[in-house]
Amino acid sequence: MTGDLVRLADRASRGAPAAARKDALNAAAALVAHPSPAALVDWMSALSNLPGGAEASLLRAWGLPLVPGLDSFVGPVVDRLLRGDPSLADGATFDLPLGPLHLGTTLPAVVLHAADGSLLLAGLDMPSEGTASVAAGPVAVSGALAHTENRYAGSLVADLGAVRAAALAVLSGGPGPSSFVAVLGARFTPGIQVGFGFEISAVGGVVGVNVATSVDDLRASLSSGAATALFFPTGSGGPEANARLALAPQVFPPHAGSVVAGPAAEVTWLQVAGYSLLRLSAVALVELPRARLVVLGRAAVFLPPVLDLELAVMGELDPAAGLLGVDLAVVSGRLFGLLRVDGTAALRLRTTSPACSVFTLGGFYPGYRADVPGLPPQRRLSMGADVALPLTFRYEGYFAVTDGSFQAGARVEIAFDLGLSVHGFLQFDAIAAYDPFHVHADLVGGVSVGAWGMEFGGVDFHGQIDGPGPVVISGRVSVSFLGAEAGWDGSFRLGDSQPTVASPPVRDLLGLVVLGAERGTPEDEPLTIPASSLVATDGADHWVAVDAPSIDDGLAVLPATGGARWSQTVAPFDTPVQRVRGRLLAAATKLELNHLPADVAAGPVEQFAPAALHDADRDQLLTLPGYERLPSGVEVRLEPTPVGTGVGATLEYRELYRVEPPDWRDAGAFLTPFSLSRLVQDRLAAPVARRRAPTVSVGPDEWRVGIIKATSRTAAVLMAASRGTGAVPVDEPTVAASTLWGA
């Protein structure tokens, strides 16, 4: 507020005599330093003493021109300001008709707080937004412009009868490079016919420089329909244009070096009187250099009186993040004009950390925590009456498949109320874990009877099923009538009381990890690693042919200048393990990599399912992530430490071309004007590069081990290891300068 008043005083006093300007600035500074009614009176007096009075001074401060008639229009507002009208504390709105042109703007108030807590209205600041409209016969144009500290956002809507066009643009500045984004769209009435009842009703596009795509903001506005409405304007101004102006900077935030572009189109089928049986809209946004693709879509089906449904979908493909995501939401839906339809769906496939694969229609099992970044809260797939009827019906359900579980559930409610009321419901929820396999299901239901708001009695029940090994069924039933209650509960088992997968327990986890099967050899026998688990790393040498690992011989052939990596997916290292491959361990075990040499790195990691490694109950399984990247092996470098490192150098040179002189033996070369002009042209012409034999060539590196030379780096390393000496590269032969120029 204080900075606004100082800037307002500076703008209002520009061009004024030095004394008047000084008085205005001093009065504003005094009011900011000590807000009081007396200081406010001094500031208003200094403002009125500026050239042209308070009206002209404030017009200069607001950046408005001294248009004839504008000062008289502003005069009443200035009088209210000088009188301290409290209604101006929220700002002042101007609405100025100038023939077919209509201008409007809002001036924010500059308010200070006095020592006694009262508000002091010190002025009206430069407008932060404005509107303009033109109505000339069949053409109507309207626009809006909003300004913040470092951003300009404007929109333009034009109604040309058969075509309604709209555009918005956002220009943002700041400490970094400026960013710009523009969204364009045009709607046709009637549409462009393409055959079979289909027509193109709208086209558009997006262009953005130094901006990115905020998928989170697009996803958050998906259910309301605002995400796709941003790219398909209706051609009307007012609130619709303001909403698009507010959403565009959020969807396309500044991001240096990033470019966003893409087309938009809308197709309708069997459109009559402004309504179409089917309306499909699609937007494709490509973000470079990230190479991310975002697709937005909207589908509307209108089949009165049976179905009125609108869906919004968003897809994201981000190779850099290893992500494929799809979100779907019901924007609005009516069935038979009575039943309201709602719900969401989502798909996530991610290959990078945290890796996951999730598909859901309507959400998850109650209490399940889907640890998936960017996954919005889900709404049950539901259908029910939203108007008061004697007979009501409601259904909701869900279906989900995650990395380690399968989930499904539904709830049905039926109520009848016509003096005598009956209400009943049935709910089913189930979750099944894959590894170890386990199923848990809940079944809940009940019926109540009442009249005129009073409940007479009812029956409700709750049952659970857990299995296998053994299958446990439990239940509870209760009956109430006129305040009296009675109930029964119990449980029973089907099958063996001990899980068959846990007998016999795994006792040698190390042997299972290293050998791939339980070891039946003595404990002191050394473990061996199968060649199939070894992978050569780096060290590629085109002079050496490496055979594939020989599983029969138990050996893996690796290049001497490379390395070897061993990795497995049976059990992770440095992680407590209770289960492996569906079987219980005799005791919780943690494998560790100890006493690693200096040239060995415990680097490899693999994807492991935590639910398959722990003996967890149902509640714990609900909180475990689907997959985690955990240590899985070691990596060994076989190449010795190099004796030296390469040194970069820059070669500076000049290209020189000799001009072939004329043949002096040809006496006729200087006897004709044509010959003389040809000689002059040859001398003035630009040098021409001619193909010449190379004077310097580069071949394979040569290495010396003692007095023996080797043309292969691998051969040099092997000879040096056998002789106990070092291998050094042979210096390149020097080239005499005289050989570079064939003079």
N, C-alpha and C positions, 0 to 999 in steps of 0.2 A: 504494500500500500504506500509506504513512504517513498520508495523509488518511483512509483507511478506519479506521485504529486510533483516530485522534482522534475521529471521528464515533461510533465504537462506544463509546468511553469516555463521551462526552457523553450518548448515549441510555441507557447502562446505569446512570448515576448520577443520572438525573432523578428528582426527588422524594426523594432521599436527604438526610440532614442535611448542613449546609454543610461540616463538617469532613471527613466521609467522601467527599463529592463532590469536594472540593478535593484530597484524597489520590489519588483515582482519576485525576483529570485530570493532576495533576503526575506520577504514575507513568507514564501513557501518553506524556506529552510527553518524559519522560526516556528512555523506551525508544526513541522515534522519533529523538531527538537522538543517543543513543549506544547502538545495539543491542548487547546483551551478555547472557549468561545471568543475571548478577546483576540487571540491570535488568528482565529478564523475570520473575524470581522476585518482585521488588517489585511489578510490575504485577499478577501473579496474586494476590498477597496483598491488594492494595488492592481487587481485584475480589471476593474472597471476603469482605471486611469490609463490603461494601455490604449494605443491608437485604435479608433473605431469602437471603443467600449468593450464590454464583456462579450457581446455577441460575436464581433469580428475576432476577438482574441481567442475565444473557444473554437471558432471555425478553423483558425490557423492551427490550434493545438490538435484538433481532430483530423487534420489533413484534408479538409473539405474546401473546395474553391468558393470564392465569394460570388456565387451565382446570384443574379438579381432575384429577389423574392425569397432566397434561402435564409437570409438573416432574419426576416420577419417571421418566417416559419419557425426558426430556432428561438426567436425571442421569448415566447411563453415558457419554453423549457428553461431558458436562462433565468427568467424571473423566479421560477419555482426553485431553481438552484440557489439563487441569492437569498431567498427566503428560508432556505433549509428545509424544503418539503421532504418529509420522511419517506414519502412514496417513491422517491428517486434512489433510495438506498440499494435497490436491486437493479438500478440502471434505467436508462430511458430508451424507448423505441421510437424511431422515426419512420413515418410512412408518407412518402412524398410523391404525388402524382404529377407527372410532367407530360401531358398529352397521352399518347399511347404507351409511354414509358412510365413504369412504376418502380420507384426505388424504396428500399427499406433497409434499416440497419439498427443495431443495438449498441448503445454506448454504456460500457460498464462504469459503475460508480467508484470513486476514490473516497474511501471511508477511513477515518482515524478514530482511535479510542482515546477519550479524554481521561484525565486522572480519576474522575469520579465514576468512570465506567460508561458514560454516555457516548453515543456515536456522533461524530462530527462529519457532515457531508462536505467534502472539500472540493469536489468537482466531478466531471465526467471525462473519462479517458478516451483515447482514440478507439474507434470501433474495432472489434475483433472479428466481426462477421457482417456480411451484408447480402442483400438479395436484390434482384432486378428482374423485371418481366416486361414483355412487349406483347400487346394484343393488337394485331392489324388484320382484320378480316379473318380469313381461314387459317392464318398463321399465328401461332402462339409460341413464344419463346420465354423461358425463365431460367435464371441462373442464381447460384449462391457461391459466396467466397468466404472462407473462414481462415483466420490467421492466429497462430500462436507464436510463442517465442522464436522458434526456428522452423516453422512449417506453414506452408500455404496449401490449402485444399479448396478446390473449386469444382462445381458441377454445372452442367448445362443441359437443359431439356428443351427439345423443339418438337412441336406438334404440327405436322404439315398435312394433316388429313389422312392420306393413305399410308404415310410413313411417320412414325414417331421415333425420334432419335434421342439418345442421351449419352453423355460423356462425363467422366470425372477425372481429375488429375490431382496428384499430391506431389508437392515439391518440398523436400526437407533438406535443411542445412545442418551444420554442426561443426565440431572440431575436425571431423574427417571429410571425405569427399561428399558432395551433395548427391541426393538420390531423387529419382523421379519415377512415377508410375502413372499410367493412364489406362482407364477402362472405357471401352467404346461399345455401343450397342445400338441396334436399330430394329424396330418391330414393324411388320407389314400387315396391313388390313385392306383387302384380303391377302393371304400369303401367296408365295410363289409356288405354283402348282408343279409337282414333279411326277404325277401319275398315281393311279390306284387310290385316289382319295387323300394321298399324302401331300403336304405342302410345307415349305420352309416359312415359318412365321417370324423368326428372329435370327440375326447374326450378330457377331461381335468379336471382341478380342481384347487381349491384355498385352501391354508392353511396359517393362520396368527395367531401369538401369540402376545398379548399386542397391538393389533390394533383394530380399529372399522371400520365401513362402512360409508363413507360419501355419503349419498344419494343425497345431493345437487350437488356434483361434478359429480356423475353418471347421474343425471337428466340433468345437463347442457351439457353433452357430448352425450346425447341421440340422438338429431336430426342429428348430424354429423355421427353417427354410430360408434364413437370411444368407447362408453361404452361397447358394446358387442364385438368389435374387440379386446379389451384388453384381453379377455378370449379365443378368437379363432384366434391365430396367423396364418398368411398365410405361414409361414415357410421361409420368406425372411428377410434379415437383413436390414441395412441401415436406412432410415428415418422411416420405419414402426417399427423397434425395438426401435429406439430412442423415438418415440412418446409413445410407451407403457411404456418405462422406466420413462418418464416424468409424465405420468398419474397415474401410480401405487401408488406412495407415496401420491398423492392427494386423491385417492379413498380410500386408507387404511391408515389413519393417526394414529399415535401412541395413544394408550389408555390403561393405565395400567389395568391389570386384565381381559381384554376382549379377546375373541378368535373368529375368523371368519374362517369358513370352508364350503366347498360345492363343488358339482360336476358340470361339464359342458358337454354338448353333442350336436352334430349337426347331423341332419338327412336330407337326400336328396331323391327326388323321380324322377325317370326317368332321370338319368344323362347320357348325351351323349356329348363326346368331351369337357369335362370340364364345360358344362352348364347343369343345371337341371331345370325342370319345376317348382319345389317347393323345397325350402331350409328352414328348420326350425332349429333354434338354441335356446338353453335355458341354463341358469345358475341359480343355487339356492344357495344363500349365507345365512348361519345361523350364527347369532351373539349371543354368550353366554357370561355372564349369562343374558343379557338383553332379550333374547328370541325373537329377531327381525328377521324377514324373509324378504329377498330382492330377487326378481326374475327378471332376465333380459331375454328378448327374442328378436329374430329377425326372420322375415319371408320375404322371397324373392320369388316372382312369376315371371317367365320368359316364356311368351307365344308370341314369335315373330310371326308377327309384331304387334299383338294386344296390349299386355300389358307387361310392364317391371316395376315392383313395388317392393320396399323394405320398410318394416315397422320395427320400433324398439319400444318395449314396456318394461315398468318397473313397477313392482308391489311391494308395501311395506306393510307389516303387522307388526305393532308395538303395542303389547298389553299394554306395560307400558305407552305409550302415548295415548292409545285408538284410534289408527289411522289405517285406511285402505286407501291406495292411489294407483292409477293406472295412468300412463302416457303413451301416445302413440304419436309417431311422424312419419311422412313420411320422410324417409331418401332420397329417390330418387324415381321418378315415371314418366313414359312415357306411353301415350295412343296413339295407332296408330302411334307411332314414331314422332308425331307432337305436341301433347298436353302434357304439363307438369302438374303433379299432386303434390299438397303440402297440408300441414295442420297438426294440432295437435288435441289431445283430452285428457281429464283428468277427473278423478273421485276422490273425497275426502269425506270420512266419518270419522268424529272425534267426540268422545264422551266426551273427556276432554276439558277443557277451552283452547282456544275458540272453542266451539262446532260448527260444521258445517256439511252440506251435500250439495255437489256441483257436478254436472255432466255437462260437456261441450264438444261439438264437434265444434271446430273452433273458440272458444272465446265467448265474451259476447256482450251485447247491447252497442253501443258507449257511453262512459262516465260511464258505470257501474264499480264500484270498488269492485272486489272480495277480501274481507278481509280474505284470507285463507293463513296461513303460509306455505311456501314451494311450493306454486303453481307458476309454471313458466309462463312467458308471452305466450299467445296462438297465433297461426297463423290460419287465416281463411282456411277452406276447399276450395281449389281453383283448377281450371282446366283452362288452357289457352295455346295458342300457344306461344312459345318462339323463333320462327323463323319468318322472314319477309315473309308474304304472302299477296296476294291481299285481301283475305277475312280472317279476324281474329275474334276470339271468346274467351271470358273469362267469367268464372263464379266463384263466391266465396260466401260462406254462413256460417252460424253458427246456433247452437241450444244449449240452456243451460237451466238447471233446478237447481235453488238454493233453499235455505231455505224459502225464501219469494217471489220468482218470477219465472216466465216462460218467456224465451226470445227466439226469432227466427228472422232471417234476411237473406237476399240474395241480390246479385247484379249481373246483367247480362249486358255484353257489347258486342256489335257487330259493327265491322267497315269494310268498303269496300273502297279500295283506288286503283284506276286504272286511274290516271289522275283526274277523278271526284271522290270525297271522300264523304262518308256518315258515320256518327258516331252516334250511339244511345246507351242509357243505361237506365236501370230501377233498382231502389234500394228500398228495403223494409226492415224496422226495426220495431220490436214490442217488448213490454215488458208488462207483466201482473203481478200485485201484488196480492197476495192471500188474505191477511187480513189487511186492508179492500180491497175488490176486486176492482181493477182499471186496465184499459187497456189503453195503449198509443201506437199508431202506426204512423209511418212516411212512406210516399210514395213519392219518388223523381224519375223523369225521364226527358229525353230530347232527341232531335234529332237535329243534325247540318249537314249542307251541305256546301261543299266547292270544290275548284278546285285548283290544283297546289299550295297548301300551303295557300290559301286564303279562309276565311269563308264568304259565301254569306248570310246565314241566318240560323235560327233555332227556335225551340220551346222547352221550358222546363216548368215543372210544379212541385209543391211541395204541398202535402196534408197531413193533420194530423187528427187523430181521437182520442178522449178522451171520456171515459165513464166507467161505466154507471152513471146515476143520475146527470145530463142528459147526453146524447150522443152529443158531440160537434164535428162538422165536419168543418174544415177550409181548404182553399186552395188558391193557387196563380198560375196563368198562365201568361207567358210572351212570346211574339213573336218578333223576330228581323229579319230585312231584309235590307241588304246593309247599315248598321249602324243605321237604324231607329228602335225604340223599342216601343212596346205597351204591356199593361198588365192588368190583372184583379185579384182582391183578395176579399175574403169574407168568411163568416162563418154562420152556422145556427145550431139550437139545435133540438134534438129529445127527447121528454119525459119531465117529470117534472123537473123544475129548481132546486129543492131541493132533496138531496138524501133521499130516503125513510128510510134508515137504521139509519138516525140521528133523527128521530121523533118517539116517544118523547125521549128527552135526559135522560140519566141516572143521577139521582139526589142523590142517596144514594150509593156511592161506598163502604163505610164501611160495610153496610148491605149486599151488594152483595158479598163481600170478606168473611165475617164471617158466614153468613147464607147460602150462595150459591144462593140466590134469592133476588130481591128487597124487602125491608122491608116496610110493610104497617102499622106498629105499631107506637104508639106515640114515639116522639124523646127521652123521658126520660125513656123508657123501656129498661132494660139492655139487651145487646146482649148475645146470647148463641152460643156456638161452637158445631157443631154436632160431635157425637162420631166418625163418620167415618173419620174425619180429624185428629184424635189423633192416635199416634203411640207410643207404649211402647219402651223405649230405655234402654239397659243394664239391670242390676239388675236381671239377670236370677238366680233363686233359685230352685234347683231340689226338694226341700222339699215343694214347694208351687205350686199349680195348678192355673193358671190364665185363666179366661174365656175370650172369644172374646168380643170386645166392643158391647154393646147392643144399637143398633140404635133406637129401639122403646122406650126404657126407657130414652134415652138421656144421658147415663152414659157410661164411659169407665173404665173398671177394670184394674188397673196397679199394679205391684209389689211395695211394700213399699220401697224396697231397690234400685229401679231403677229410671226411669224418664219418662217424656212425651214430645213428640215433636209434634207441630202443624205446618203444612205447607200446602199451597194452591197455585194454579197456575192461579188464576183469575187476580190479579194485584200485582206487586212488592211493597215493602216498600221503603221509602226514595228515590222515583223516581217519577218525574212529569208524570202524566198519562192524556191523552186526549181522548183515546178510550179504551173501554173494551168490549170484545166479539163482536167486529164489530160495536158497538154503540158509538156515541159521548156522552161525559159527558157534563153536564150543564156548567161546568167550569173546567179548568185544576186543578187536585187534586193530592196531595202527601200524602200518608199514612205514619205515623211515629209511631214507638214503643217508648213510653215514660213511665217514672215512673216504670221501670222494677226493681223488687227486686234484691238483691245481688246474689241470687241463680238462676236467670233466665238469659239465654244467647240468644241473637238474632242470632243464628248460621245457621239455615237452609237456603239454597238457592235452587232455581229452574231455569230451562231454560225458558226465556221469549223472544218473538219475538218483537224487538223494533218497527218494522213497524206496528204491530198490536196495539201498545200503543200510537202512535202519529198520529195526523192529519196532515201528511206531504204531500207535493206535489211530483211530479214525480222526480224532481232533488234531493230532500232530500232523497227520498226512495232509490236512487241509491247509496247513501253513507252510509246507515245504515247497520250494521252487521246483519247477519241472526238471530243469537241467542246470548243472554247474560245471564250469571248467576247472578241473582239479589236476594236480601233478600226476603224470602217468609214466614217467621213465627218465632216462638220462641221455645225454649227448656227449660224445667223446670226439675231440679233435685229434687227428692223427698227424697233421702237418706240424713239423717243429717250428720253433720261433725263427722268423726270417732274420738273416744277418744284416740286412739293410732295407731301406725303403726307397721308393722311387722319388725322383726329384723332378718337378715340373720345370719346363723352360719355354721361353717364347722366342721364336725365330723371326727376326726382322729381315726383310728382303725388298728388293726393287725389281720390277720386270722391265727389261731393256730389249728393244727390238731394233735391229739394224735395217735401214732402208737400202735396198739393192741399188747401187749406182748404175748409171747408164753405161752401155758398152762404148768406151772411148774409141774403139776401133771402127765403130759405125760412123763414118764421117757425115752421113746424111742425117744424123740425129739432130744436128743444130742448123740444118739448112732450110727447114720449112717451119712456118708458124705453127703448124699442128704439132710438130715434134717439140717445139719450145713450150707450148702450152701443156703438153702431156708431162714434160719434165717438171714444170711448176706444180701441177696438180699432185704428182707423186710426192713432191717435197712437202706440200701443205696437208696432205691427207693424214688421217689418224693412223697410228701404228696398227698393224694387223698381226694377230697372234697366229703363229704357224705351228703345226705339230712337229715336235722335236723328240728325239730319243731321250729318255730319262738319264740324268747323270748321277742320281743318288737313288738307291733302292733299299728297302727295309725287308729283311727276311726273319726267319725264326731266331729267337734268342739263343745264344750259345752260353753254356755253363762249363766251368772248369773245376774238376776235382783233382787236385794235385797237378799232374801234367796231362791228365786225360780230359778231353773235351766231350761234352754231351749236348745234343740238340733238343733234348726233352727235359723239362723241369722235373718230371717224375723220376726219370732215369738218374738225374743228378742227385736227387734226394736219396734214392736207394743206394747209389754208389757211395755217397758221403756217409750214410749210416753204417755200411759194411766196412769202410776203411777208417771210421772214427775221425774223419776230418770234416771240414766245412765245404760247402758248395758256393762258389761265388760266380756272378755273371761276368762274362767276358766283355770288356769295353768295346764299343762300336769303333771301327776304324775311322781315322780322321780323313777328311776330304780336303784336298788342296784347293785354294781359291781359284787357281788357274784353270781347274777342270770345270768350273761352273760357267765359264764363258768361252765358247768355242771361237775365239778370235783368230 
